Amino acid sequence: MKKTLGAVLLLAGVAIAGRTVMAHHAFGAEFDPNAPIRLQGKVVRLEWVNPHTWIHIETVVDGKPEVWMVEGGTPNTLQRRGITRDTIKVGTVIIVQGYRSKDGSLRANGRDITFPDGRTLFMGSSGTGAPQDGRDPTEPPKK
């Protein structure tokens, strides 16, 4: 009985851990470092959730509105950089520079946000295939 219970608990733990690992991804799995993008538009929704934050912005392309999902770093990482839920407000017009998704959907990985007053925040992540371009303040300096 103890062996059966132990096996069931072990399998459940492996299944749960597998789902967690699959839910998180590397930059290189979804985004193209050779496809930079600049989006300007109004923030229409914010998702401050793990494993990544998401900013939804409405842009206009060829006279038609498009809502883009822009992925940022984890909430914890952004908070350590001084970016909180209240830093970016719904309705604010921002410029996001980042990289397009590989699948052609209206998704991007955001690197920098520029506010109307000129402030710029780094919202991306380095490593995991993301370009190391000096924008991330935690990147080691290039030699």
Disulfide bonds with the S-S distance in Angstrom:
none
